[in-house]
């Protein structure tokens, strides 16, 4: 038997680590999805600064500095704090308290079998082989169930992580009673946005277009973007379906997309002109977002106030859930 939220709409939980300014890949892969979801669900959107500590514990001061830049991009992109609960993870200490309680019942073997645990240590080195990094799935579970979220938007590759969360919920409910609903995945259907070198767009690769990039910066970046290697000269027939530039035409220049495709395929359109037209389309497409971003950045105190209010709203729900968990475990309310 699953606990049932008293909310009229189903709750959803999603979040990202604070990495500073976001890029076009974040806009297409996360922000646009969050905008749609806030009309359908009761949404809790988190800035996951504790999760960032699992790999960036040597420079924790950098994490706080990145929060504002990321939140500016969220809000400029259309995530509305009036229609969702938007908060910083570390402003809700009840998450950490629930994490401690759940850590007592989760077998170490469950955590060690996670493919991402081994893969990340291989990629990032043994410095991240810490107690906190091993327990990352438990903290992720607490992020979700502290708000009794029934739905979590994930990509197909993240479904196994959510299944571990569901296992932890079943174990807790089996021991103590049905406090937490088992969250279900909502698959997000978007392809990884290619970066300027053809790989997945990522700041760590240096192949990104930031949402806050100035127009001239966008133009300069687009001059160096990877195109069809078989199209060397104007007149050579191209393959737009494998070209990164054409990918961005499909997003930001839909009015000319057919003309671009045919011109590239026939050889009538050269890559230099194609890149210029794409650059201007991206500049036009990002202009409204950048105008909103500049207006928001002019009042940093309002961002702090929004996060404070969101944290208070999140804590109201989290306190109730933590009290339920303590009660069914026999711990009762704190004595002080």
C-alpha positions as a Markdown table, in Angstrom:
| # | Residue | x | y | z |
|---|---|---|---|---|
| 1 | Unk | 0.0 | 0.0 | 0.0 |
| 2 | Unk | 1.4 | 3.4 | -0.9 |
| 3 | Unk | 1.0 | 6.6 | 1.0 |
| 4 | Unk | -1.1 | 9.2 | -0.9 |
| 5 | Unk | -0.3 | 12.9 | -1.3 |
| 6 | Unk | -3.0 | 15.3 | -0.3 |
| 7 | Unk | -2.1 | 17.6 | -3.2 |
| 8 | Unk | -4.8 | 18.0 | -5.8 |
| 9 | Unk | -2.1 | 17.5 | -8.5 |
| 10 | Unk | 0.6 | 14.9 | -8.6 |
| 11 | Unk | 3.9 | 16.1 | -7.3 |
| 12 | Unk | 7.1 | 16.1 | -9.3 |
| 13 | Unk | 10.7 | 16.6 | -8.2 |
| 14 | Unk | 13.6 | 17.6 | -10.4 |
| 15 | Unk | 16.8 | 19.4 | -10.0 |
| 16 | Unk | 20.3 | 20.1 | -11.2 |
| 17 | Unk | 23.7 | 20.7 | -9.6 |
| 18 | Unk | 24.8 | 24.4 | -9.6 |
| 19 | Unk | 27.3 | 24.6 | -12.4 |
| 20 | Unk | 27.0 | 28.4 | -13.1 |
| 21 | Unk | 25.7 | 29.7 | -16.4 |
| 22 | Unk | 23.7 | 27.2 | -18.4 |
| 23 | Unk | 24.0 | 26.5 | -22.1 |
| 24 | Unk | 21.6 | 25.7 | -25.0 |
| 25 | Unk | 21.7 | 22.0 | -24.2 |
| 26 | Unk | 20.3 | 22.7 | -20.7 |
| 27 | Unk | 17.6 | 24.9 | -22.2 |
| 28 | Unk | 16.4 | 22.2 | -24.6 |
| 29 | Unk | 16.9 | 19.3 | -22.3 |
| 30 | Unk | 15.7 | 20.6 | -18.9 |
| 31 | Unk | 14.3 | 24.1 | -18.8 |
| 32 | Unk | 11.8 | 23.7 | -21.6 |
| 33 | Unk | 10.6 | 20.5 | -20.1 |
| 34 | Unk | 10.3 | 22.1 | -16.6 |
| 35 | Unk | 8.2 | 24.9 | -18.1 |
| 36 | Unk | 5.7 | 22.4 | -19.5 |
| 37 | Unk | 5.6 | 20.4 | -16.3 |
| 38 | Unk | 4.8 | 23.3 | -14.0 |
| 39 | Unk | 1.4 | 23.6 | -15.7 |
| 40 | Unk | 0.5 | 19.9 | -15.2 |
| 41 | Unk | 2.1 | 19.0 | -11.8 |
| 42 | Unk | 2.8 | 20.5 | -8.4 |
| 43 | Unk | 6.5 | 21.0 | -9.1 |
| 44 | Unk | 9.5 | 21.1 | -6.7 |
| 45 | Unk | 12.6 | 22.2 | -8.5 |
| 46 | Unk | 15.9 | 22.0 | -6.6 |
| 47 | Unk | 19.4 | 23.5 | -6.8 |
| 48 | Unk | 21.3 | 20.5 | -5.8 |
| 49 | Unk | 24.3 | 22.0 | -4.0 |
| 50 | Unk | 24.8 | 19.1 | -1.6 |
| 51 | Unk | 25.1 | 16.8 | -4.6 |
| 52 | Unk | 27.7 | 19.1 | -6.0 |
| 53 | Unk | 29.8 | 18.6 | -2.9 |
| 54 | Unk | 30.1 | 14.9 | -3.6 |
| 55 | Unk | 32.7 | 15.7 | -6.3 |
| 56 | Unk | 33.6 | 19.4 | -5.7 |
| 57 | Unk | 34.2 | 19.2 | -1.9 |
| 58 | Unk | 37.7 | 20.8 | -2.3 |
| 59 | Unk | 36.2 | 24.1 | -3.6 |
| 60 | Unk | 32.8 | 24.4 | -1.8 |
| 61 | Unk | 32.9 | 28.2 | -2.0 |
| 62 | Unk | 32.6 | 27.9 | -5.8 |
| 63 | Unk | 29.3 | 26.1 | -5.5 |
| 64 | Unk | 27.5 | 29.0 | -3.8 |
| 65 | Unk | 28.9 | 31.4 | -6.3 |
| 66 | Unk | 27.3 | 29.4 | -9.2 |
| 67 | Unk | 23.8 | 29.2 | -7.7 |
| 68 | Unk | 22.8 | 32.7 | -8.8 |
| 69 | Unk | 24.0 | 32.3 | -12.3 |
| 70 | Unk | 22.1 | 29.1 | -12.8 |
| 71 | Unk | 18.9 | 30.4 | -11.2 |
| 72 | Unk | 19.0 | 33.5 | -13.5 |
| 73 | Unk | 19.0 | 31.1 | -16.5 |
| 74 | Unk | 16.2 | 29.0 | -15.1 |
| 75 | Unk | 13.9 | 32.0 | -14.5 |
| 76 | Unk | 14.9 | 33.8 | -17.8 |
| 77 | Unk | 14.0 | 30.5 | -19.5 |
| 78 | Unk | 10.5 | 30.5 | -18.1 |
| 79 | Unk | 10.6 | 28.5 | -14.8 |
| 80 | Unk | 8.2 | 30.5 | -12.7 |
| 81 | Unk | 8.6 | 30.5 | -8.9 |
| 82 | Unk | 4.9 | 31.6 | -8.7 |
| 83 | Unk | 3.9 | 28.3 | -10.2 |
| 84 | Unk | 6.4 | 25.9 | -8.6 |
| 85 | Unk | 8.5 | 25.6 | -5.4 |
| 86 | Unk | 12.1 | 26.5 | -6.3 |
| 87 | Unk | 14.7 | 26.1 | -3.6 |
| 88 | Unk | 18.3 | 25.3 | -2.7 |
| 89 | Unk | 18.8 | 21.8 | -1.4 |
| 90 | Unk | 20.9 | 22.8 | 1.6 |
| 91 | Unk | 18.2 | 25.3 | 2.8 |
| 92 | Unk | 16.1 | 22.3 | 3.6 |
| 93 | Unk | 18.0 | 20.5 | 6.5 |
| 94 | Unk | 15.1 | 18.0 | 6.9 |
| 95 | Unk | 16.5 | 16.3 | 3.7 |
| 96 | Unk | 19.8 | 15.6 | 5.6 |
| 97 | Unk | 18.0 | 14.3 | 8.6 |
| 98 | Unk | 15.9 | 11.9 | 6.5 |
| 99 | Unk | 19.1 | 10.9 | 4.7 |
| 100 | Unk | 20.6 | 9.9 | 8.0 |
| 101 | Unk | 17.6 | 7.8 | 8.9 |
| 102 | Unk | 17.5 | 6.0 | 5.6 |
| 103 | Unk | 21.3 | 5.4 | 5.6 |
| 104 | Unk | 20.7 | 3.0 | 8.6 |
| 105 | Unk | 18.6 | 0.6 | 6.5 |
| 106 | Unk | 20.2 | 0.7 | 3.0 |
| 107 | Unk | 22.6 | -2.2 | 2.4 |
| 108 | Unk | 26.0 | -1.2 | 1.2 |
| 109 | Unk | 25.8 | -3.8 | -1.5 |
| 110 | Unk | 22.9 | -1.9 | -3.1 |
| 111 | Unk | 25.1 | 1.2 | -3.4 |
| 112 | Unk | 28.2 | -0.6 | -4.6 |
| 113 | Unk | 26.4 | -2.3 | -7.5 |
| 114 | Unk | 25.4 | 1.1 | -9.1 |
| 115 | Unk | 27.1 | 1.3 | -12.5 |
| 116 | Unk | 27.4 | 5.0 | -12.3 |
| 117 | Unk | 29.4 | 4.7 | -9.0 |
| 118 | Unk | 32.1 | 2.6 | -10.6 |
| 119 | Unk | 32.1 | 4.6 | -13.9 |
| 120 | Unk | 32.5 | 7.9 | -12.2 |
| 121 | Unk | 35.4 | 6.7 | -10.0 |
| 122 | Unk | 37.1 | 5.4 | -13.2 |
| 123 | Unk | 36.5 | 8.8 | -14.9 |
| 124 | Unk | 37.2 | 11.2 | -12.0 |
| 125 | Unk | 39.6 | 9.2 | -9.9 |
| 126 | Unk | 39.7 | 7.8 | -6.4 |
| 127 | Unk | 39.4 | 11.2 | -4.8 |
| 128 | Unk | 35.6 | 10.9 | -5.1 |
| 129 | Unk | 35.5 | 7.4 | -3.5 |
| 130 | Unk | 34.0 | 8.9 | -0.3 |
| 131 | Unk | 31.3 | 8.0 | 2.0 |
| 132 | Unk | 29.2 | 10.8 | 0.7 |
| 133 | Unk | 29.7 | 9.8 | -3.0 |
| 134 | Unk | 28.8 | 6.2 | -2.2 |
| 135 | Unk | 25.6 | 7.3 | -0.5 |
| 136 | Unk | 24.6 | 9.6 | -3.3 |
| 137 | Unk | 21.6 | 7.4 | -4.2 |
| 138 | Unk | 20.3 | 7.6 | -0.7 |
| 139 | Unk | 20.5 | 11.4 | -0.7 |
| 140 | Unk | 18.8 | 11.4 | -4.1 |
| 141 | Unk | 16.0 | 9.2 | -2.7 |
| 142 | Unk | 15.5 | 11.7 | 0.2 |
| 143 | Unk | 15.3 | 14.6 | -2.3 |
| 144 | Unk | 12.3 | 12.8 | -3.9 |
| 145 | Unk | 10.4 | 11.3 | -1.0 |
| 146 | Unk | 10.7 | 14.2 | 1.5 |
| 147 | Unk | 8.1 | 15.8 | -0.7 |
| 148 | Unk | 6.3 | 12.6 | -1.5 |
| 149 | Unk | 6.9 | 13.2 | -5.2 |
| 150 | Unk | 5.0 | 10.6 | -7.3 |
| 151 | Unk | 6.8 | 11.5 | -10.6 |
| 152 | Unk | 10.4 | 12.1 | -11.5 |
| 153 | Unk | 11.4 | 13.3 | -15.0 |
| 154 | Unk | 14.4 | 11.2 | -16.2 |
| 155 | Unk | 16.1 | 10.1 | -19.3 |
| 156 | Unk | 16.1 | 6.4 | -20.2 |
| 157 | Unk | 19.7 | 6.0 | -18.8 |
| 158 | Unk | 18.5 | 7.2 | -15.4 |
| 159 | Unk | 15.7 | 4.8 | -14.9 |
| 160 | Unk | 17.9 | 2.3 | -13.0 |
| 161 | Unk | 18.8 | 5.1 | -10.5 |
| 162 | Unk | 15.1 | 5.7 | -9.8 |
| 163 | Unk | 14.5 | 1.9 | -9.4 |
| 164 | Unk | 17.0 | 1.9 | -6.6 |
| 165 | Unk | 15.1 | 4.8 | -5.0 |
| 166 | Unk | 11.9 | 2.6 | -5.3 |
| 167 | Unk | 13.7 | -0.3 | -3.6 |
| 168 | Unk | 14.7 | 1.9 | -0.7 |
| 169 | Unk | 11.1 | 3.1 | -0.3 |
| 170 | Unk | 9.8 | -0.4 | -0.3 |
| 171 | Unk | 12.3 | -1.4 | 2.3 |
| 172 | Unk | 11.4 | 1.5 | 4.6 |
| 173 | Unk | 7.6 | 1.0 | 4.1 |
| 174 | Unk | 8.0 | -2.7 | 4.7 |
| 175 | Unk | 9.8 | -2.1 | 8.0 |
| 176 | Unk | 7.8 | 0.7 | 9.4 |
| 177 | Unk | 4.6 | 1.4 | 7.4 |
| 178 | Unk | 3.5 | 3.1 | 4.2 |
| 179 | Unk | 4.8 | 6.6 | 4.6 |
| 180 | Unk | 6.3 | 7.2 | 1.2 |
| 181 | Unk | 4.8 | 6.7 | -2.3 |
| 182 | Unk | 7.0 | 4.9 | -4.8 |
| 183 | Unk | 8.0 | 7.5 | -7.4 |
| 184 | Unk | 7.5 | 6.7 | -11.0 |
| 185 | Unk | 9.7 | 7.8 | -14.0 |
| 186 | Unk | 8.4 | 10.2 | -16.6 |
| 187 | Unk | 10.6 | 9.7 | -19.5 |
| 188 | Unk | 11.9 | 12.9 | -21.2 |
| 189 | Unk | 12.1 | 12.5 | -24.9 |
| 190 | Unk | 14.9 | 14.7 | -26.3 |
| 191 | Unk | 18.1 | 13.9 | -28.1 |
| 192 | Unk | 21.3 | 15.1 | -26.6 |
| 193 | Unk | 22.1 | 18.6 | -28.0 |
| 194 | Unk | 25.3 | 18.4 | -30.0 |
| 195 | Unk | 28.1 | 20.8 | -29.1 |
| 196 | Unk | 30.2 | 22.8 | -31.5 |
| 197 | Unk | 32.6 | 19.8 | -32.0 |
| 198 | Unk | 29.9 | 17.2 | -32.6 |
| 199 | Unk | 30.1 | 15.7 | -29.1 |
| 200 | Unk | 27.3 | 16.2 | -26.5 |
| 201 | Unk | 27.2 | 19.9 | -25.5 |
| 202 | Unk | 29.1 | 20.3 | -22.2 |
| 203 | Unk | 31.0 | 23.1 | -20.5 |
| 204 | Unk | 33.6 | 20.6 | -19.5 |
| 205 | Unk | 34.3 | 20.0 | -23.2 |
| 206 | Unk | 34.3 | 23.7 | -24.0 |
| 207 | Unk | 31.9 | 23.1 | -26.9 |
| 208 | Unk | 28.9 | 25.0 | -25.7 |
| 209 | Unk | 26.8 | 28.1 | -26.4 |
| 210 | Unk | 25.9 | 29.7 | -23.2 |
| 211 | Unk | 22.4 | 31.2 | -22.8 |
| 212 | Unk | 24.1 | 34.4 | -21.6 |
| 213 | Unk | 26.7 | 34.6 | -24.4 |
| 214 | Unk | 26.9 | 38.0 | -26.2 |
| 215 | Unk | 25.9 | 38.1 | -29.9 |
| 216 | Unk | 29.5 | 38.5 | -31.0 |
| 217 | Unk | 30.6 | 35.6 | -28.9 |
| 218 | Unk | 27.9 | 33.4 | -30.4 |
| 219 | Unk | 29.0 | 34.4 | -33.9 |
| 220 | Unk | 32.6 | 33.7 | -33.1 |
| 221 | Unk | 31.8 | 30.3 | -31.7 |
| 222 | Unk | 29.7 | 29.4 | -34.7 |
| 223 | Unk | 32.6 | 30.1 | -37.1 |
| 224 | Unk | 34.4 | 27.1 | -35.6 |
| 225 | Unk | 31.5 | 24.7 | -35.4 |
| 226 | Unk | 32.0 | 21.2 | -36.9 |
| 227 | Unk | 30.3 | 20.7 | -40.3 |
| 228 | Unk | 30.0 | 17.8 | -42.7 |
| 229 | Unk | 33.6 | 16.7 | -43.3 |
| 230 | Unk | 32.7 | 15.7 | -46.8 |
| 231 | Unk | 31.7 | 19.2 | -47.8 |
| 232 | Unk | 35.0 | 21.0 | -48.4 |
| 233 | Unk | 34.0 | 23.7 | -50.8 |
| 234 | Unk | 30.9 | 25.6 | -51.8 |
| 235 | Unk | 29.4 | 23.5 | -54.6 |
| 236 | Unk | 30.2 | 20.2 | -52.9 |
| 237 | Unk | 26.9 | 18.4 | -52.0 |
| 238 | Unk | 26.5 | 18.2 | -48.3 |
| 239 | Unk | 24.7 | 16.0 | -45.8 |
| 240 | Unk | 22.8 | 18.3 | -43.5 |
| 241 | Unk | 21.3 | 15.4 | -41.6 |
| 242 | Unk | 24.8 | 14.9 | -40.0 |
| 243 | Unk | 25.7 | 18.5 | -39.7 |
| 244 | Unk | 25.7 | 20.3 | -36.3 |
| 245 | Unk | 24.9 | 23.6 | -37.9 |
| 246 | Unk | 21.8 | 22.2 | -39.5 |
| 247 | Unk | 20.7 | 20.8 | -36.1 |
| 248 | Unk | 20.6 | 24.4 | -34.8 |
| 249 | Unk | 18.8 | 25.6 | -37.9 |
| 250 | Unk | 16.1 | 23.1 | -37.0 |
| 251 | Unk | 15.7 | 24.7 | -33.6 |
| 252 | Unk | 16.3 | 28.4 | -34.2 |
| 253 | Unk | 15.6 | 28.9 | -37.9 |
| 254 | Unk | 12.6 | 26.8 | -38.8 |
| 255 | Unk | 11.4 | 29.4 | -41.3 |
| 256 | Unk | 14.4 | 28.7 | -43.5 |
| 257 | Unk | 15.0 | 25.1 | -42.5 |
| 258 | Unk | 13.8 | 23.6 | -45.8 |
| 259 | Unk | 15.8 | 26.1 | -47.9 |
| 260 | Unk | 18.9 | 25.4 | -45.9 |
| 261 | Unk | 18.5 | 21.6 | -46.2 |
| 262 | Unk | 18.0 | 21.8 | -50.0 |
| 263 | Unk | 20.8 | 24.3 | -50.5 |
| 264 | Unk | 23.3 | 22.3 | -48.5 |
| 265 | Unk | 22.3 | 19.0 | -50.2 |
| 266 | Unk | 22.6 | 20.5 | -53.7 |
| 267 | Unk | 25.9 | 22.3 | -53.0 |
| 268 | Unk | 24.3 | 25.7 | -53.7 |
| 269 | Unk | 24.8 | 26.8 | -50.1 |
| 270 | Unk | 28.3 | 27.1 | -48.7 |
| 271 | Unk | 29.2 | 26.4 | -45.1 |
| 272 | Unk | 30.4 | 29.9 | -44.3 |
| 273 | Unk | 27.1 | 31.5 | -45.3 |
| 274 | Unk | 25.2 | 28.7 | -43.6 |
| 275 | Unk | 27.0 | 29.4 | -40.4 |
| 276 | Unk | 26.3 | 33.1 | -40.6 |
| 277 | Unk | 22.6 | 32.6 | -41.1 |
| 278 | Unk | 22.5 | 30.1 | -38.2 |
| 279 | Unk | 24.4 | 32.5 | -35.9 |
| 280 | Unk | 21.9 | 35.3 | -36.6 |
| 281 | Unk | 19.0 | 32.9 | -36.0 |
| 282 | Unk | 20.5 | 31.8 | -32.6 |
| 283 | Unk | 21.1 | 35.4 | -31.6 |
| 284 | Unk | 17.5 | 36.3 | -32.4 |
| 285 | Unk | 16.2 | 33.2 | -30.7 |
| 286 | Unk | 18.0 | 33.9 | -27.4 |
| 287 | Unk | 17.4 | 37.7 | -27.4 |
| 288 | Unk | 14.1 | 37.5 | -25.4 |
| 289 | Unk | 15.6 | 35.2 | -22.8 |
| 290 | Unk | 18.7 | 37.4 | -22.5 |
| 291 | Unk | 16.5 | 40.5 | -22.0 |
| 292 | Unk | 14.7 | 38.8 | -19.1 |
| 293 | Unk | 18.0 | 37.6 | -17.7 |
| 294 | Unk | 19.5 | 41.2 | -17.7 |
| 295 | Unk | 16.3 | 42.5 | -15.9 |
| 296 | Unk | 16.5 | 39.8 | -13.3 |
| 297 | Unk | 20.3 | 40.2 | -12.8 |
| 298 | Unk | 19.8 | 43.9 | -12.1 |
| 299 | Unk | 18.1 | 43.0 | -8.8 |
| 300 | Unk | 20.1 | 40.2 | -7.2 |
| 301 | Unk | 18.3 | 40.7 | -3.9 |
| 302 | Unk | 15.1 | 39.5 | -5.5 |
| 303 | Unk | 16.7 | 36.3 | -6.5 |
| 304 | Unk | 17.8 | 35.7 | -2.8 |
| 305 | Unk | 14.3 | 36.5 | -1.6 |
| 306 | Unk | 12.7 | 34.1 | -4.1 |
| 307 | Unk | 15.1 | 31.3 | -3.0 |
| 308 | Unk | 14.3 | 32.2 | 0.7 |
| 309 | Unk | 10.6 | 32.0 | 0.1 |
| 310 | Unk | 10.9 | 28.8 | -1.9 |
| 311 | Unk | 13.1 | 27.2 | 0.8 |
| 312 | Unk | 10.4 | 28.1 | 3.4 |
| 313 | Unk | 7.7 | 26.5 | 1.3 |
| 314 | Unk | 9.8 | 23.4 | 0.8 |
| 315 | Unk | 10.6 | 23.2 | 4.5 |
| 316 | Unk | 6.9 | 23.2 | 5.4 |
| 317 | Unk | 6.3 | 20.1 | 3.4 |
| 318 | Unk | 9.6 | 18.5 | 4.4 |
| 319 | Unk | 8.9 | 19.0 | 8.2 |
| 320 | Unk | 5.6 | 17.2 | 7.9 |
| 321 | Unk | 7.2 | 14.2 | 6.1 |
| 322 | Unk | 10.1 | 14.0 | 8.5 |
| 323 | Unk | 7.7 | 14.0 | 11.4 |
| 324 | Unk | 5.8 | 11.1 | 9.9 |
| 325 | Unk | 9.0 | 9.1 | 9.3 |
| 326 | Unk | 10.2 | 9.7 | 12.9 |
| 327 | Unk | 6.8 | 8.7 | 14.3 |
| 328 | Unk | 6.5 | 5.4 | 12.4 |
| 329 | Unk | 10.1 | 4.5 | 13.4 |
| 330 | Unk | 9.2 | 5.1 | 17.0 |
| 331 | Unk | 11.5 | 8.1 | 17.5 |
| 332 | Unk | 8.6 | 10.6 | 18.0 |
| 333 | Unk | 9.0 | 14.3 | 18.0 |
| 334 | Unk | 12.3 | 15.9 | 19.1 |
| 335 | Unk | 12.4 | 16.7 | 22.8 |
| 336 | Unk | 13.8 | 20.2 | 22.3 |
